[in-house]
Amino acid sequence: MVAAPPPRSPGQYRIALVCLGNICRSPMADVVLAARVAEAGVDDRVAVVSAGTGDWHAGDPMDRRAAALLTAEGYDASRHRAQQVLVSWLDEQDLVLAMDRDNLRDLRALGEADPARVRLFRDFDPEEPGGEVPDPYYGGDAGFRTVLAMVERTSEALVTAVTAALD
């Protein structure tokens, strides 16, 4: 299991999930991870946010295909509104997790980034550590299902790692 870095503030943990436009991958991961955090009973100590490296979707809801799949699987995708990542997150968040290597490069180009805190989301994937979450935007429903499977298993492992870092 990959270890999460220690919290910046004792007893509290902040996780930011980042993709390109914040309408598919990172909001799916945000919704699923927040649900897993709540199920683990640590939602009072762990905060989850998501954003995109670009601003062109700012204020928009999640992609309708992503939202429909999450809703069908019992998640609440209704509250999401896209936003752009803030440079300050590099110093404020305990983990800033990129969906792919391009997103990771863009995050690291924003400023000084602690490599233990700015990483790939799938560094925590128990099946393929260090893999990328593929962008399903230009594909069909199968791509969104693939992303959801990756996000669900990685979120489980991430909650375990973060809970251990909190204890």
Protein Blocks (a to p, Z undefined) as FASTA:
>chain_A
ZZddddfbghiacdddddfkopmmmmmmmmmmmmmmmmnopmmmbccddddfbfklgoia
cdfklmmmmmmnopafklpccddddfklmmmpmbdcdfbfklmmmmmmnpccdfklmccf
klmpmklghiacddfklmcfklmmmmmmmmmmmmmmmmmmmmmmmZZ
